[in-house]
Amino acid sequence: CLLFVGDWEDARDLADHDPTGQWVHTTWDSLAMLNDYARCRTSADSPFEGGLREFIGGSAPAGSHLIPAGRVRFNESETVRNNKVWMRERTCRVTPDVDPSEELSMVSHIVIQTRGSICPRLYFEDRTAELGQVLIGRIGSHPTNTKTT
């Protein structure tokens, strides 16, 4: 139910900065939650009709893997969205069935960690309605924005 379309090097680079494994644990929990969400959205037995906001906000079926709703951001600031250079860091190559341009910019993300200079993020795109999948576009250090420049 998940499709990784990003660059594994971004994720691998985080390992050097995560000696306790906390970021790996949080990332794994986030991926498990997104996978459960996608599975619930695409299940023929009992499809979940809400979006991710509803899923993490208390409407998920019993037994679903969840993370704190406050970790999920559904957008970027207008400043980031209007900056072409910064948005390139949030853009991934995809197949034409995902997007005819073969590129997809992602603004929805999960906060892996909030303190320090790296502040890793997991960027994703919910395509459960069209493709039955959640696309994972970036797992890595915080991309450029007004606070990182």
Phi and psi in degrees as GROMACS dihedral restraints (atoms count N, CA, C in turn):
[ dihedral_restraints ]
;  ai    aj    ak    al  type     phi  dphi    fc
    3     4     5     6     1  -110.5    20    10
    4     5     6     7     1   143.5    20    10
    6     7     8     9     1  -130.4    20    10
    7     8     9    10     1   117.7    20    10
    9    10    11    12     1   -86.2    20    10
   10    11    12    13     1   121.1    20    10
   12    13    14    15     1  -117.9    20    10
   13    14    15    16     1     7.2    20    10
   15    16    17    18     1   -90.8    20    10
   16    17    18    19     1  -161.4    20    10
   18    19    20    21     1  -107.4    20    10
   19    20    21    22     1   117.3    20    10
   21    22    23    24     1   -62.4    20    10
   22    23    24    25     1   -24.9    20    10
   24    25    26    27     1   -61.0    20    10
   25    26    27    28     1   -37.2    20    10
   27    28    29    30     1   -59.3    20    10
   28    29    30    31     1   -43.9    20    10
   30    31    32    33     1   -69.6    20    10
   31    32    33    34     1   -42.2    20    10
   33    34    35    36     1   -61.9    20    10
   34    35    36    37     1   -36.4    20    10
   36    37    38    39     1   -61.1    20    10
   37    38    39    40     1   -27.2    20    10
   39    40    41    42     1   -66.6    20    10
   40    41    42    43     1   -30.9    20    10
   42    43    44    45     1   -56.8    20    10
   43    44    45    46     1   -35.5    20    10
   45    46    47    48     1   -65.1    20    10
   46    47    48    49     1   -19.6    20    10
   48    49    50    51     1  -110.5    20    10
   49    50    51    52     1    11.2    20    10
   51    52    53    54     1  -129.2    20    10
   52    53    54    55     1    65.2    20    10
   54    55    56    57     1   -63.9    20    10
   55    56    57    58     1   -25.0    20    10
   57    58    59    60     1   -90.1    20    10
   58    59    60    61     1   -12.5    20    10
   60    61    62    63     1    80.9    20    10
   61    62    63    64     1     8.5    20    10
   63    64    65    66     1   -63.5    20    10
   64    65    66    67     1   -41.7    20    10
   66    67    68    69     1   -65.7    20    10
   67    68    69    70     1   -39.1    20    10
   69    70    71    72     1   -62.2    20    10
   70    71    72    73     1   -44.4    20    10
   72    73    74    75     1   -61.4    20    10
   73    74    75    76     1   -47.0    20    10
   75    76    77    78     1   -65.0    20    10
   76    77    78    79     1   -39.5    20    10
   78    79    80    81     1   -64.4    20    10
   79    80    81    82     1   -44.2    20    10
   81    82    83    84     1   -60.9    20    10
   82    83    84    85     1   -45.1    20    10
   84    85    86    87     1   -59.8    20    10
   85    86    87    88     1   -40.1    20    10
   87    88    89    90     1   -65.7    20    10
   88    89    90    91     1   -42.9    20    10
   90    91    92    93     1   -66.1    20    10
   91    92    93    94     1   -38.7    20    10
   93    94    95    96     1   -63.8    20    10
   94    95    96    97     1   -40.6    20    10
   96    97    98    99     1   -64.1    20    10
   97    98    99   100     1   -47.2    20    10
   99   100   101   102     1   -62.1    20    10
  100   101   102   103     1   -37.3    20    10
  102   103   104   105     1   -66.4    20    10
  103   104   105   106     1   -44.9    20    10
  105   106   107   108     1   -61.0    20    10
  106   107   108   109     1   -42.2    20    10
  108   109   110   111     1   -59.2    20    10
  109   110   111   112     1   -50.1    20    10
  111   112   113   114     1   -62.2    20    10
  112   113   114   115     1   -40.2    20    10
  114   115   116   117     1   -62.7    20    10
  115   116   117   118     1   -44.0    20    10
  117   118   119   120     1   -65.0    20    10
  118   119   120   121     1   -37.9    20    10
  120   121   122   123     1   -68.4    20    10
  121   122   123   124     1   -27.6    20    10
  123   124   125   126     1  -108.8    20    10
  124   125   126   127     1     1.3    20    10
  126   127   128   129     1   -70.3    20    10
  127   128   129   130     1   130.0    20    10
  129   130   131   132     1   -73.9    20    10
  130   131   132   133     1   -27.4    20    10
  132   133   134   135     1   -71.1    20    10
  133   134   135   136     1   -46.6    20    10
  135   136   137   138     1  -151.1    20    10
  136   137   138   139     1    75.5    20    10
  138   139   140   141     1   -64.1    20    10
  139   140   141   142     1   136.1    20    10
  141   142   143   144     1   -86.1    20    10
  142   143   144   145     1   123.6    20    10
  144   145   146   147     1   -95.8    20    10
  145   146   147   148     1    -8.6    20    10
  147   148   149   150     1   -81.7    20    10
  148   149   150   151     1   176.4    20    10
  150   151   152   153     1   -94.8    20    10
  151   152   153   154     1  -176.5    20    10
  153   154   155   156     1   -62.4    20    10
  154   155   156   157     1   -36.5    20    10
  156   157   158   159     1   -58.1    20    10
  157   158   159   160     1   -43.4    20    10
  159   160   161   162     1   -70.7    20    10
  160   161   162   163     1   -39.2    20    10
  162   163   164   165     1   -57.3    20    10
  163   164   165   166     1   -51.1    20    10
  165   166   167   168     1   -81.1    20    10
  166   167   168   169     1   -13.2    20    10
  168   169   170   171     1   -89.8    20    10
  169   170   171   172     1     7.2    20    10
  171   172   173   174     1   122.0    20    10
  172   173   174   175     1    -2.2    20    10
  174   175   176   177     1  -101.4    20    10
  175   176   177   178     1     4.0    20    10
  177   178   179   180     1   -66.0    20    10
  178   179   180   181     1   144.5    20    10
  180   181   182   183     1   -60.0    20    10
  181   182   183   184     1   151.3    20    10
  183   184   185   186     1   -54.3    20    10
  184   185   186   187     1   140.1    20    10
  186   187   188   189     1    87.4    20    10
  187   188   189   190     1    -3.4    20    10
  189   190   191   192     1   -69.9    20    10
  190   191   192   193     1   145.0    20    10
  192   193   194   195     1   -77.8    20    10
  193   194   195   196     1   127.1    20    10
  195   196   197   198     1  -127.7    20    10
  196   197   198   199     1   157.8    20    10
  198   199   200   201     1  -124.1    20    10
  199   200   201   202     1   164.4    20    10
  201   202   203   204     1   -59.0    20    10
  202   203   204   205     1   131.1    20    10
  204   205   206   207     1   -57.4    20    10
  205   206   207   208     1   -29.7    20    10
  207   208   209   210     1   -66.8    20    10
  208   209   210   211     1   -12.9    20    10
  210   211   212   213     1   -80.8    20    10
  211   212   213   214     1   -17.7    20    10
  213   214   215   216     1   -95.1    20    10
  214   215   216   217     1   128.8    20    10
  216   217   218   219     1  -116.0    20    10
  217   218   219   220     1   130.0    20    10
  219   220   221   222     1   -96.1    20    10
  220   221   222   223     1     0.6    20    10
  222   223   224   225     1  -159.4    20    10
  223   224   225   226     1   171.3    20    10
  225   226   227   228     1  -108.8    20    10
  226   227   228   229     1   166.0    20    10
  228   229   230   231     1   -65.7    20    10
  229   230   231   232     1   159.0    20    10
  231   232   233   234     1   -59.9    20    10
  232   233   234   235     1   -36.7    20    10
  234   235   236   237     1   -59.3    20    10
  235   236   237   238     1   -45.2    20    10
  237   238   239   240     1   -67.0    20    10
  238   239   240   241     1   -47.9    20    10
  240   241   242   243     1   -60.7    20    10
  241   242   243   244     1   -28.9    20    10
  243   244   245   246     1   -91.4    20    10
  244   245   246   247     1    -0.3    20    10
  246   247   248   249     1  -102.7    20    10
  247   248   249   250     1   107.3    20    10
  249   250   251   252     1   -61.1    20    10
  250   251   252   253     1   -37.8    20    10
  252   253   254   255     1   -65.7    20    10
  253   254   255   256     1   -46.7    20    10
  255   256   257   258     1   -66.4    20    10
  256   257   258   259     1   -37.3    20    10
  258   259   260   261     1   -68.4    20    10
  259   260   261   262     1   -25.6    20    10
  261   262   263   264     1   -59.6    20    10
  262   263   264   265     1   -33.9    20    10
  264   265   266   267     1   -68.7    20    10
  265   266   267   268     1   -16.7    20    10
  267   268   269   270     1  -108.9    20    10
  268   269   270   271     1    15.4    20    10
  270   271   272   273     1  -114.1    20    10
  271   272   273   274     1   135.6    20    10
  273   274   275   276     1  -123.3    20    10
  274   275   276   277     1   154.5    20    10
  276   277   278   279     1   -78.1    20    10
  277   278   279   280     1   135.1    20    10
  279   280   281   282     1  -136.2    20    10
  280   281   282   283     1   168.9    20    10
  282   283   284   285     1   -78.8    20    10
  283   284   285   286     1   158.8    20    10
  285   286   287   288     1   -59.7    20    10
  286   287   288   289     1   -25.8    20    10
  288   289   290   291     1   -70.3    20    10
  289   290   291   292     1   -22.2    20    10
  291   292   293   294     1   -82.4    20    10
  292   293   294   295     1   -47.5    20    10
  294   295   296   297     1  -153.6    20    10
  295   296   297   298     1   129.1    20    10
  297   298   299   300     1   -58.1    20    10
  298   299   300   301     1   -26.9    20    10
  300   301   302   303     1   -75.7    20    10
  301   302   303   304     1   -11.4    20    10
  303   304   305   306     1    65.7    20    10
  304   305   306   307     1    20.7    20    10
  306   307   308   309     1  -137.1    20    10
  307   308   309   310     1   147.5    20    10
  309   310   311   312     1  -142.6    20    10
  310   311   312   313     1   121.9    20    10
  312   313   314   315     1   -89.9    20    10
  313   314   315   316     1   135.4    20    10
  315   316   317   318     1  -118.4    20    10
  316   317   318   319     1   133.7    20    10
  318   319   320   321     1  -116.8    20    10
  319   320   321   322     1   -22.9    20    10
  321   322   323   324     1   -73.1    20    10
  322   323   324   325     1   135.7    20    10
  324   325   326   327     1  -154.1    20    10
  325   326   327   328     1   163.4    20    10
  327   328   329   330     1  -114.6    20    10
  328   329   330   331     1   132.0    20    10
  330   331   332   333     1   -79.8    20    10
  331   332   333   334     1   115.3    20    10
  333   334   335   336     1   -82.7    20    10
  334   335   336   337     1   -40.9    20    10
  336   337   338   339     1  -154.4    20    10
  337   338   339   340     1   145.3    20    10
  339   340   341   342     1  -106.1    20    10
  340   341   342   343     1   -18.7    20    10
  342   343   344   345     1  -105.4    20    10
  343   344   345   346     1   157.6    20    10
  345   346   347   348     1    93.8    20    10
  346   347   348   349     1  -177.5    20    10
  348   349   350   351     1   -86.5    20    10
  349   350   351   352     1   -15.9    20    10
  351   352   353   354     1   -94.1    20    10
  352   353   354   355     1   -44.8    20    10
  354   355   356   357     1    41.8    20    10
  355   356   357   358     1    64.4    20    10
  357   358   359   360     1   -59.4    20    10
  358   359   360   361     1   150.9    20    10
  360   361   362   363     1  -134.0    20    10
  361   362   363   364     1   154.2    20    10
  363   364   365   366     1  -120.6    20    10
  364   365   366   367     1   112.3    20    10
  366   367   368   369     1   -93.5    20    10
  367   368   369   370     1   139.8    20    10
  369   370   371   372     1  -147.5    20    10
  370   371   372   373     1   164.1    20    10
  372   373   374   375     1  -136.0    20    10
  373   374   375   376     1   123.7    20    10
  375   376   377   378     1   -80.5    20    10
  376   377   378   379     1   107.5    20    10
  378   379   380   381     1  -119.4    20    10
  379   380   381   382     1    30.5    20    10
  381   382   383   384     1   -64.2    20    10
  382   383   384   385     1   -35.5    20    10
  384   385   386   387     1   -66.8    20    10
  385   386   387   388     1   -39.3    20    10
  387   388   389   390     1   -92.5    20    10
  388   389   390   391     1   -43.0    20    10
  390   391   392   393     1  -115.9    20    10
  391   392   393   394     1    -9.5    20    10
  393   394   395   396     1    73.6    20    10
  394   395   396   397     1    21.8    20    10
  396   397   398   399     1  -140.8    20    10
  397   398   399   400     1   156.4    20    10
  399   400   401   402     1  -104.8    20    10
  400   401   402   403     1   126.3    20    10
  402   403   404   405     1   -89.9    20    10
  403   404   405   406     1   132.6    20    10
  405   406   407   408     1  -104.5    20    10
  406   407   408   409     1   117.1    20    10
  408   409   410   411     1  -102.5    20    10
  409   410   411   412     1   -28.0    20    10
  411   412   413   414     1  -158.7    20    10
  412   413   414   415     1   129.9    20    10
  414   415   416   417     1  -125.9    20    10
  415   416   417   418     1   110.6    20    10
  417   418   419   420     1  -178.7    20    10
  418   419   420   421     1  -170.1    20    10
  420   421   422   423     1   -62.4    20    10
  421   422   423   424     1   159.9    20    10
  423   424   425   426     1   -59.4    20    10
  424   425   426   427     1   124.1    20    10
  426   427   428   429     1   -68.8    20    10
  427   428   429   430     1   167.9    20    10
  429   430   431   432     1   -62.5    20    10
  430   431   432   433     1   136.7    20    10
  432   433   434   435     1  -154.1    20    10
  433   434   435   436     1  -170.1    20    10
  435   436   437   438     1   -64.2    20    10
  436   437   438   439     1   -23.2    20    10
  438   439   440   441     1   -89.9    20    10
  439   440   441   442     1   -14.2    20    10
  441   442   443   444     1  -105.6    20    10
  442   443   444   445     1    -7.7    20    10
